Amino acid sequence: MTTPSAAERYLEHVTAGPGAVMTEEVGCITGELTVVTTAFPAGQARVAVQYRGGEA
């Protein structure tokens, strides 16, 4: 795996089914979601999940 020289952002639309996605803010969420992963040069990553079409 290569380390990015600057933060790289990846966005994907997914459907979370019965297994759901667990969040710290509201607990389990299902349905149409947007997942944004930001990879930082130091080898760290941040993953954000929200309902598709929701406001950040």
CHARMM-style PDB file with segment names, atoms N, HN, CA, C and O in Angstrom:
ATOM      1  N   MET     1       0.841  -1.178   0.000  1.00  0.00      PROA
ATOM      2  CA  MET     1       0.000   0.000   0.000  1.00  0.00      PROA
ATOM      3  C   MET     1       0.879   1.232   0.000  1.00  0.00      PROA
ATOM      4  O   MET     1       1.848   1.303   0.756  1.00  0.00      PROA
ATOM      5  N   THR     2       0.556   2.198  -0.835  1.00  0.00      PROA
ATOM      6  HN  THR     2      -0.231   2.140  -1.449  1.00  0.00      PROA
ATOM      7  CA  THR     2       1.330   3.428  -0.875  1.00  0.00      PROA
ATOM      8  C   THR     2       0.708   4.471   0.032  1.00  0.00      PROA
ATOM      9  O   THR     2      -0.507   4.489   0.231  1.00  0.00      PROA
ATOM     10  N   THR     3       1.538   5.333   0.578  1.00  0.00      PROA
ATOM     11  HN  THR     3       2.525   5.318   0.417  1.00  0.00      PROA
ATOM     12  CA  THR     3       1.071   6.410   1.445  1.00  0.00      PROA
ATOM     13  C   THR     3       0.808   7.642   0.600  1.00  0.00      PROA
ATOM     14  O   THR     3       1.702   8.077  -0.127  1.00  0.00      PROA
ATOM     15  N   PRO     4      -0.401   8.232   0.668  1.00  0.00      PROA
ATOM     16  CA  PRO     4      -0.691   9.415  -0.139  1.00  0.00      PROA
ATOM     17  C   PRO     4       0.143  10.603   0.326  1.00  0.00      PROA
ATOM     18  O   PRO     4       0.455  10.722   1.511  1.00  0.00      PROA
ATOM     19  N   SER     5       0.505  11.488  -0.614  1.00  0.00      PROA
ATOM     20  HN  SER     5       0.252  11.391  -1.577  1.00  0.00      PROA
ATOM     21  CA  SER     5       1.301  12.665  -0.265  1.00  0.00      PROA
ATOM     22  C   SER     5       0.414  13.786   0.253  1.00  0.00      PROA
ATOM     23  O   SER     5       0.912  14.702   0.907  1.00  0.00      PROA
ATOM     24  N   ALA     6      -0.871  13.742  -0.016  1.00  0.00      PROA
ATOM     25  HN  ALA     6      -1.276  12.998  -0.548  1.00  0.00      PROA
ATOM     26  CA  ALA     6      -1.849  14.697   0.500  1.00  0.00      PROA
ATOM     27  C   ALA     6      -3.115  13.907   0.823  1.00  0.00      PROA
ATOM     28  O   ALA     6      -3.273  12.769   0.379  1.00  0.00      PROA
ATOM     29  N   ALA     7      -4.002  14.505   1.588  1.00  0.00      PROA
ATOM     30  HN  ALA     7      -3.874  15.429   1.949  1.00  0.00      PROA
ATOM     31  CA  ALA     7      -5.247  13.814   1.939  1.00  0.00      PROA
ATOM     32  C   ALA     7      -6.008  13.444   0.672  1.00  0.00      PROA
ATOM     33  O   ALA     7      -6.161  14.267  -0.231  1.00  0.00      PROA
ATOM     34  N   GLU     8      -6.478  12.218   0.611  1.00  0.00      PROA
ATOM     35  HN  GLU     8      -6.354  11.550   1.345  1.00  0.00      PROA
ATOM     36  CA  GLU     8      -7.280  11.746  -0.511  1.00  0.00      PROA
ATOM     37  C   GLU     8      -8.668  11.418   0.002  1.00  0.00      PROA
ATOM     38  O   GLU     8      -8.813  10.843   1.081  1.00  0.00      PROA
ATOM     39  N   ARG     9      -9.687  11.777  -0.760  1.00  0.00      PROA
ATOM     40  HN  ARG     9      -9.569  12.244  -1.636  1.00  0.00      PROA
ATOM     41  CA  ARG     9     -11.075  11.596  -0.339  1.00  0.00      PROA
ATOM     42  C   ARG     9     -11.785  10.641  -1.289  1.00  0.00      PROA
ATOM     43  O   ARG     9     -11.703  10.785  -2.509  1.00  0.00      PROA
ATOM     44  N   TYR    10     -12.479   9.669  -0.716  1.00  0.00      PROA
ATOM     45  HN  TYR    10     -12.546   9.552   0.275  1.00  0.00      PROA
ATOM     46  CA  TYR    10     -13.226   8.694  -1.494  1.00  0.00      PROA
ATOM     47  C   TYR    10     -14.688   8.734  -1.038  1.00  0.00      PROA
ATOM     48  O   TYR    10     -14.968   8.700   0.161  1.00  0.00      PROA
ATOM     49  N   LEU    11     -15.613   8.806  -1.991  1.00  0.00      PROA
ATOM     50  HN  LEU    11     -15.386   8.834  -2.964  1.00  0.00      PROA
ATOM     51  CA  LEU    11     -17.043   8.874  -1.683  1.00  0.00      PROA
ATOM     52  C   LEU    11     -17.750   7.725  -2.374  1.00  0.00      PROA
ATOM     53  O   LEU    11     -17.504   7.452  -3.549  1.00  0.00      PROA
ATOM     54  N   GLU    12     -18.629   7.052  -1.646  1.00  0.00      PROA
ATOM     55  HN  GLU    12     -18.829   7.274  -0.691  1.00  0.00      PROA
ATOM     56  CA  GLU    12     -19.372   5.930  -2.209  1.00  0.00      PROA
ATOM     57  C   GLU    12     -20.789   5.933  -1.645  1.00  0.00      PROA
ATOM     58  O   GLU    12     -20.996   6.235  -0.470  1.00  0.00      PROA
ATOM     59  N   HSD    13     -21.754   5.599  -2.482  1.00  0.00      PROA
ATOM     60  HN  HSD    13     -21.586   5.354  -3.436  1.00  0.00      PROA
ATOM     61  CA  HSD    13     -23.138   5.444  -2.047  1.00  0.00      PROA
ATOM     62  C   HSD    13     -23.394   3.958  -1.859  1.00  0.00      PROA
ATOM     63  O   HSD    13     -23.097   3.155  -2.743  1.00  0.00      PROA
ATOM     64  N   VAL    14     -23.943   3.592  -0.708  1.00  0.00      PROA
ATOM     65  HN  VAL    14     -24.184   4.244   0.011  1.00  0.00      PROA
ATOM     66  CA  VAL    14     -24.193   2.193  -0.381  1.00  0.00      PROA
ATOM     67  C   VAL    14     -25.587   2.043   0.218  1.00  0.00      PROA
ATOM     68  O   VAL    14     -26.211   3.024   0.621  1.00  0.00      PROA
ATOM     69  N   THR    15     -26.062   0.810   0.269  1.00  0.00      PROA
ATOM     70  HN  THR    15     -25.555   0.012  -0.058  1.00  0.00      PROA
ATOM     71  CA  THR    15     -27.317   0.499   0.956  1.00  0.00      PROA
ATOM     72  C   THR    15     -26.984  -0.412   2.128  1.00  0.00      PROA
ATOM     73  O   THR    15     -26.490  -1.523   1.933  1.00  0.00      PROA
ATOM     74  N   ALA    16     -27.250   0.049   3.336  1.00  0.00      PROA
ATOM     75  HN  ALA    16     -27.651   0.951   3.495  1.00  0.00      PROA
ATOM     76  CA  ALA    16     -27.015  -0.757   4.538  1.00  0.00      PROA
ATOM     77  C   ALA    16     -28.291  -1.509   4.854  1.00  0.00      PROA
ATOM     78  O   ALA    16     -29.348  -0.913   5.056  1.00  0.00      PROA
ATOM     79  N   GLY    17     -28.180  -2.806   4.893  1.00  0.00      PROA
ATOM     80  HN  GLY    17     -27.320  -3.291   4.728  1.00  0.00      PROA
ATOM     81  CA  GLY    17     -29.335  -3.658   5.141  1.00  0.00      PROA
ATOM     82  C   GLY    17     -29.542  -3.948   6.620  1.00  0.00      PROA
ATOM     83  O   GLY    17     -29.224  -3.119   7.472  1.00  0.00      PROA
ATOM     84  N   PRO    18     -30.072  -5.118   6.919  1.00  0.00      PROA
ATOM     85  CA  PRO    18     -30.428  -5.483   8.291  1.00  0.00      PROA
ATOM     86  C   PRO    18     -29.268  -5.432   9.288  1.00  0.00      PROA
ATOM     87  O   PRO    18     -29.499  -5.206  10.476  1.00  0.00      PROA
ATOM     88  N   GLY    19     -28.041  -5.634   8.841  1.00  0.00      PROA
ATOM     89  HN  GLY    19     -27.853  -5.818   7.876  1.00  0.00      PROA
ATOM     90  CA  GLY    19     -26.890  -5.555   9.739  1.00  0.00      PROA
ATOM     91  C   GLY    19     -26.584  -4.146  10.178  1.00  0.00      PROA
ATOM     92  O   GLY    19     -25.947  -3.942  11.211  1.00  0.00      PROA
ATOM     93  N   ALA    20     -27.026  -3.170   9.410  1.00  0.00      PROA
ATOM     94  HN  ALA    20     -27.544  -3.336   8.571  1.00  0.00      PROA
ATOM     95  CA  ALA    20     -26.906  -1.733   9.700  1.00  0.00      PROA
ATOM     96  C   ALA    20     -25.450  -1.259   9.783  1.00  0.00      PROA
ATOM     97  O   ALA    20     -24.506  -2.041   9.672  1.00  0.00      PROA
ATOM     98  N   VAL    21     -25.316   0.028   9.979  1.00  0.00      PROA
ATOM     99  HN  VAL    21     -26.083   0.663  10.069  1.00  0.00      PROA
ATOM    100  CA  VAL    21     -24.027   0.670  10.222  1.00  0.00      PROA
ATOM    101  C   VAL    21     -24.130   1.331  11.591  1.00  0.00      PROA
ATOM    102  O   VAL    21     -25.068   2.086  11.843  1.00  0.00      PROA
ATOM    103  N   MET    22     -23.176   1.055  12.476  1.00  0.00      PROA
ATOM    104  HN  MET    22     -22.413   0.442  12.271  1.00  0.00      PROA
ATOM    105  CA  MET    22     -23.194   1.632  13.816  1.00  0.00      PROA
ATOM    106  C   MET    22     -22.453   2.969  13.810  1.00  0.00      PROA
ATOM    107  O   MET    22     -21.306   3.049  13.370  1.00  0.00      PROA
ATOM    108  N   THR    23     -23.117   4.011  14.300  1.00  0.00      PROA
ATOM    109  HN  THR    23     -24.049   3.945  14.657  1.00  0.00      PROA
ATOM    110  CA  THR    23     -22.492   5.327  14.411  1.00  0.00      PROA
ATOM    111  C   THR    23     -22.423   5.731  15.875  1.00  0.00      PROA
ATOM    112  O   THR    23     -23.209   5.255  16.694  1.00  0.00      PROA
ATOM    113  N   GLU    24     -21.490   6.604  16.201  1.00  0.00      PROA
ATOM    114  HN  GLU    24     -20.852   6.991  15.536  1.00  0.00      PROA
ATOM    115  CA  GLU    24     -21.383   7.118  17.567  1.00  0.00      PROA
ATOM    116  C   GLU    24     -22.522   8.085  17.885  1.00  0.00      PROA
ATOM    117  O   GLU    24     -22.981   8.153  19.025  1.00  0.00      PROA
ATOM    118  N   GLU    25     -22.973   8.826  16.884  1.00  0.00      PROA
ATOM    119  HN  GLU    25     -22.599   8.771  15.958  1.00  0.00      PROA
ATOM    120  CA  GLU    25     -23.950   9.880  17.118  1.00  0.00      PROA
ATOM    121  C   GLU    25     -25.364   9.366  17.350  1.00  0.00      PROA
ATOM    122  O   GLU    25     -26.033   9.796  18.289  1.00  0.00      PROA
ATOM    123  N   VAL    26     -25.830   8.436  16.490  1.00  0.00      PROA
ATOM    124  HN  VAL    26     -25.286   8.087  15.727  1.00  0.00      PROA
ATOM    125  CA  VAL    26     -27.230   8.012  16.566  1.00  0.00      PROA
ATOM    126  C   VAL    26     -27.414   6.502  16.679  1.00  0.00      PROA
ATOM    127  O   VAL    26     -28.551   6.030  16.693  1.00  0.00      PROA
ATOM    128  N   GLY    27     -26.358   5.748  16.756  1.00  0.00      PROA
ATOM    129  HN  GLY    27     -25.434   6.131  16.744  1.00  0.00      PROA
ATOM    130  CA  GLY    27     -26.482   4.294  16.830  1.00  0.00      PROA
ATOM    131  C   GLY    27     -26.575   3.682  15.446  1.00  0.00      PROA
ATOM    132  O   GLY    27     -25.892   4.126  14.523  1.00  0.00      PROA
ATOM    133  N   CYS    28     -27.417   2.664  15.289  1.00  0.00      PROA
ATOM    134  HN  CYS    28     -27.972   2.303  16.039  1.00  0.00      PROA
ATOM    135  CA  CYS    28     -27.535   1.925  14.027  1.00  0.00      PROA
ATOM    136  C   CYS    28     -28.372   2.687  13.003  1.00  0.00      PROA
ATOM    137  O   CYS    28     -29.428   3.227  13.330  1.00  0.00      PROA
ATOM    138  N   ILE    29     -27.890   2.724  11.763  1.00  0.00      PROA
ATOM    139  HN  ILE    29     -27.032   2.285  11.497  1.00  0.00      PROA
ATOM    140  CA  ILE    29     -28.661   3.311  10.665  1.00  0.00      PROA
ATOM    141  C   ILE    29     -28.665   2.331   9.496  1.00  0.00      PROA
ATOM    142  O   ILE    29     -27.695   1.606   9.271  1.00  0.00      PROA
ATOM    143  N   THR    30     -29.768   2.322   8.762  1.00  0.00      PROA
ATOM    144  HN  THR    30     -30.556   2.910   8.944  1.00  0.00      PROA
ATOM    145  CA  THR    30     -29.911   1.464   7.594  1.00  0.00      PROA
ATOM    146  C   THR    30     -30.433   2.294   6.434  1.00  0.00      PROA
ATOM    147  O   THR    30     -30.815   3.451   6.612  1.00  0.00      PROA
ATOM    148  N   GLY    31     -30.448   1.707   5.257  1.00  0.00      PROA
ATOM    149  HN  GLY    31     -30.137   0.767   5.113  1.00  0.00      PROA
ATOM    150  CA  GLY    31     -30.993   2.386   4.086  1.00  0.00      PROA
ATOM    151  C   GLY    31     -29.906   2.950   3.199  1.00  0.00      PROA
ATOM    152  O   GLY    31     -28.762   2.495   3.230  1.00  0.00      PROA
ATOM    153  N   GLU    32     -30.271   3.949   2.403  1.00  0.00      PROA
ATOM    154  HN  GLU    32     -31.200   4.319   2.377  1.00  0.00      PROA
ATOM    155  CA  GLU    32     -29.351   4.568   1.455  1.00  0.00      PROA
ATOM    156  C   GLU    32     -28.402   5.500   2.207  1.00  0.00      PROA
ATOM    157  O   GLU    32     -28.841   6.458   2.844  1.00  0.00      PROA
ATOM    158  N   LEU    33     -27.097   5.217   2.129  1.00  0.00      PROA
ATOM    159  HN  LEU    33     -26.740   4.439   1.611  1.00  0.00      PROA
ATOM    160  CA  LEU    33     -26.100   5.976   2.872  1.00  0.00      PROA
ATOM    161  C   LEU    33     -25.001   6.475   1.952  1.00  0.00      PROA
ATOM    162  O   LEU    33     -24.768   5.923   0.877  1.00  0.00      PROA
ATOM    163  N   THR    34     -24.332   7.529   2.393  1.00  0.00      PROA
ATOM    164  HN  THR    34     -24.522   7.978   3.266  1.00  0.00      PROA
ATOM    165  CA  THR    34     -23.122   8.010   1.744  1.00  0.00      PROA
ATOM    166  C   THR    34     -21.974   7.775   2.712  1.00  0.00      PROA
ATOM    167  O   THR    34     -22.046   8.163   3.878  1.00  0.00      PROA
ATOM    168  N   VAL    35     -20.913   7.138   2.223  1.00  0.00      PROA
ATOM    169  HN  VAL    35     -20.854   6.823   1.276  1.00  0.00      PROA
ATOM    170  CA  VAL    35     -19.719   6.873   3.030  1.00  0.00      PROA
ATOM    171  C   VAL    35     -18.572   7.666   2.417  1.00  0.00      PROA
ATOM    172  O   VAL    35     -18.282   7.533   1.228  1.00  0.00      PROA
ATOM    173  N   VAL    36     -17.922   8.492   3.234  1.00  0.00      PROA
ATOM    174  HN  VAL    36     -18.158   8.600   4.200  1.00  0.00      PROA
ATOM    175  CA  VAL    36     -16.778   9.269   2.774  1.00  0.00      PROA
ATOM    176  C   VAL    36     -15.568   8.865   3.611  1.00  0.00      PROA
ATOM    177  O   VAL    36     -15.579   8.988   4.836  1.00  0.00      PROA
ATOM    178  N   THR    37     -14.531   8.383   2.941  1.00  0.00      PROA
ATOM    179  HN  THR    37     -14.522   8.283   1.946  1.00  0.00      PROA
ATOM    180  CA  THR    37     -13.287   8.012   3.607  1.00  0.00      PROA
ATOM    181  C   THR    37     -12.213   9.002   3.187  1.00  0.00      PROA
ATOM    182  O   THR    37     -11.997   9.229   1.997  1.00  0.00      PROA
ATOM    183  N   THR    38     -11.539   9.591   4.175  1.00  0.00      PROA
ATOM    184  HN  THR    38     -11.715   9.406   5.142  1.00  0.00      PROA
ATOM    185  CA  THR    38     -10.432  10.500   3.903  1.00  0.00      PROA
ATOM    186  C   THR    38      -9.158   9.849   4.413  1.00  0.00      PROA
ATOM    187  O   THR    38      -9.037   9.554   5.602  1.00  0.00      PROA
ATOM    188  N   ALA    39      -8.207   9.626   3.511  1.00  0.00      PROA
ATOM    189  HN  ALA    39      -8.305   9.866   2.545  1.00  0.00      PROA
ATOM    190  CA  ALA    39      -6.915   9.023   3.867  1.00  0.00      PROA
ATOM    191  C   ALA    39      -5.888  10.142   4.002  1.00  0.00      PROA
ATOM    192  O   ALA    39      -5.749  10.978   3.109  1.00  0.00      PROA
ATOM    193  N   PHE    40      -5.170  10.151   5.122  1.00  0.00      PROA
ATOM    194  HN  PHE    40      -5.283   9.471   5.847  1.00  0.00      PROA
ATOM    195  CA  PHE    40      -4.178  11.180   5.393  1.00  0.00      PROA
ATOM    196  C   PHE    40      -2.768  10.634   5.201  1.00  0.00      PROA
ATOM    197  O   PHE    40      -2.550   9.431   5.341  1.00  0.00      PROA
ATOM    198  N   PRO    41      -1.804  11.506   4.881  1.00  0.00      PROA
ATOM    199  CA  PRO    41      -0.429  11.065   4.618  1.00  0.00      PROA
ATOM    200  C   PRO    41       0.209  10.280   5.763  1.00  0.00      PROA
ATOM    201  O   PRO    41       1.067   9.435   5.509  1.00  0.00      PROA
ATOM    202  N   ALA    42      -0.176  10.528   6.995  1.00  0.00      PROA
ATOM    203  HN  ALA    42      -0.873  11.214   7.201  1.00  0.00      PROA
ATOM    204  CA  ALA    42       0.443   9.852   8.140  1.00  0.00      PROA
ATOM    205  C   ALA    42      -0.066   8.418   8.307  1.00  0.00      PROA
ATOM    206  O   ALA    42       0.272   7.753   9.286  1.00  0.00      PROA
ATOM    207  N   GLY    43      -0.886   7.934   7.347  1.00  0.00      PROA
ATOM    208  HN  GLY    43      -1.161   8.475   6.552  1.00  0.00      PROA
ATOM    209  CA  GLY    43      -1.386   6.577   7.427  1.00  0.00      PROA
ATOM    210  C   GLY    43      -2.684   6.463   8.211  1.00  0.00      PROA
ATOM    211  O   GLY    43      -3.137   5.355   8.497  1.00  0.00      PROA
ATOM    212  N   GLN    44      -3.284   7.589   8.559  1.00  0.00      PROA
ATOM    213  HN  GLN    44      -2.915   8.489   8.326  1.00  0.00      PROA
ATOM    214  CA  GLN    44      -4.555   7.585   9.271  1.00  0.00      PROA
ATOM    215  C   GLN    44      -5.697   7.776   8.291  1.00  0.00      PROA
ATOM    216  O   GLN    44      -5.496   8.240   7.169  1.00  0.00      PROA
ATOM    217  N   ALA    45      -6.898   7.414   8.721  1.00  0.00      PROA
ATOM    218  HN  ALA    45      -7.061   7.036   9.633  1.00  0.00      PROA
ATOM    219  CA  ALA    45      -8.073   7.594   7.883  1.00  0.00      PROA
ATOM    220  C   ALA    45      -9.241   8.047   8.743  1.00  0.00      PROA
ATOM    221  O   ALA    45      -9.315   7.732   9.931  1.00  0.00      PROA
ATOM    222  N   ARG    46     -10.146   8.785   8.131  1.00  0.00      PROA
ATOM    223  HN  ARG    46     -10.086   9.040   7.167  1.00  0.00      PROA
ATOM    224  CA  ARG    46     -11.385   9.214   8.787  1.00  0.00      PROA
ATOM    225  C   ARG    46     -12.529   8.718   7.915  1.00  0.00      PROA
ATOM    226  O   ARG    46     -12.515   8.914   6.700  1.00  0.00      PROA
ATOM    227  N   VAL    47     -13.523   8.076   8.531  1.00  0.00      PROA
ATOM    228  HN  VAL    47     -13.535   7.918   9.518  1.00  0.00      PROA
ATOM    229  CA  VAL    47     -14.679   7.571   7.793  1.00  0.00      PROA
ATOM    230  C   VAL    47     -15.921   8.280   8.326  1.00  0.00      PROA
ATOM    231  O   VAL    47     -16.176   8.278   9.530  1.00  0.00      PROA
ATOM    232  N   ALA    48     -16.691   8.886   7.423  1.00  0.00      PROA
ATOM    233  HN  ALA    48     -16.484   8.888   6.445  1.00  0.00      PROA
ATOM    234  CA  ALA    48     -17.931   9.560   7.791  1.00  0.00      PROA
ATOM    235  C   ALA    48     -19.086   8.887   7.055  1.00  0.00      PROA
ATOM    236  O   ALA    48     -18.978   8.564   5.872  1.00  0.00      PROA
ATOM    237  N   VAL    49     -20.197   8.680   7.771  1.00  0.00      PROA
ATOM    238  HN  VAL    49     -20.285   8.943   8.732  1.00  0.00      PROA
ATOM    239  CA  VAL    49     -21.379   8.039   7.193  1.00  0.00      PROA
ATOM    240  C   VAL    49     -22.579   8.933   7.463  1.00  0.00      PROA
ATOM    241  O   VAL    49     -22.754   9.438   8.571  1.00  0.00      PROA
ATOM    242  N   GLN    50     -23.400   9.122   6.443  1.00  0.00      PROA
ATOM    243  HN  GLN    50     -23.258   8.711   5.542  1.00  0.00      PROA
ATOM    244  CA  GLN    50     -24.640   9.873   6.634  1.00  0.00      PROA
ATOM    245  C   GLN    50     -25.692   9.336   5.686  1.00  0.00      PROA
ATOM    246  O   GLN    50     -25.379   8.646   4.715  1.00  0.00      PROA
ATOM    247  N   TYR    51     -26.964   9.663   5.980  1.00  0.00      PROA
ATOM    248  HN  TYR    51     -27.219  10.223   6.769  1.00  0.00      PROA
ATOM    249  CA  TYR    51     -28.027   9.275   5.064  1.00  0.00      PROA
ATOM    250  C   TYR    51     -27.774   9.962   3.719  1.00  0.00      PROA
ATOM    251  O   TYR    51     -27.380  11.127   3.672  1.00  0.00      PROA
ATOM    252  N   ARG    52     -28.001   9.234   2.639  1.00  0.00      PROA
ATOM    253  HN  ARG    52     -28.321   8.287   2.677  1.00  0.00      PROA
ATOM    254  CA  ARG    52     -27.781   9.783   1.311  1.00  0.00      PROA
ATOM    255  C   ARG    52     -28.674  11.000   1.119  1.00  0.00      PROA
ATOM    256  O   ARG    52     -29.879  10.943   1.363  1.00  0.00      PROA
ATOM    257  N   GLY    53     -28.074  12.094   0.683  1.00  0.00      PROA
ATOM    258  HN  GLY    53     -27.095  12.140   0.485  1.00  0.00      PROA
ATOM    259  CA  GLY    53     -28.807  13.336   0.487  1.00  0.00      PROA
ATOM    260  C   GLY    53     -28.887  14.192   1.730  1.00  0.00      PROA
ATOM    261  O   GLY    53     -29.409  15.305   1.677  1.00  0.00      PROA
ATOM    262  N   GLY    54     -28.375  13.694   2.864  1.00  0.00      PROA
ATOM    263  HN  GLY    54     -27.950  12.790   2.907  1.00  0.00      PROA
ATOM    264  CA  GLY    54     -28.384  14.473   4.109  1.00  0.00      PROA
ATOM    265  C   GLY    54     -27.342  15.571   4.082  1.00  0.00      PROA
ATOM    266  O   GLY    54     -26.425  15.554   3.260  1.00  0.00      PROA
ATOM    267  N   GLU    55     -27.486  16.512   4.974  1.00  0.00      PROA
ATOM    268  HN  GLU    55     -28.231  16.525   5.642  1.00  0.00      PROA
ATOM    269  CA  GLU    55     -26.528  17.613   5.055  1.00  0.00      PROA
ATOM    270  C   GLU    55     -25.421  17.255   6.027  1.00  0.00      PROA
ATOM    271  O   GLU    55     -25.666  16.673   7.084  1.00  0.00      PROA
ATOM    272  N   ALA    56     -24.200  17.609   5.657  1.00  0.00      PROA
ATOM    273  HN  ALA    56     -24.000  18.082   4.799  1.00  0.00      PROA
ATOM    274  CA  ALA    56     -23.039  17.304   6.505  1.00  0.00      PROA
ATOM    275  C   ALA    56     -22.966  18.207   7.710  1.00  0.00      PROA
ATOM    276  OT1 ALA    56     -22.050  18.080   8.522  1.00  0.00      PROA
TER     277      ALA     56
END
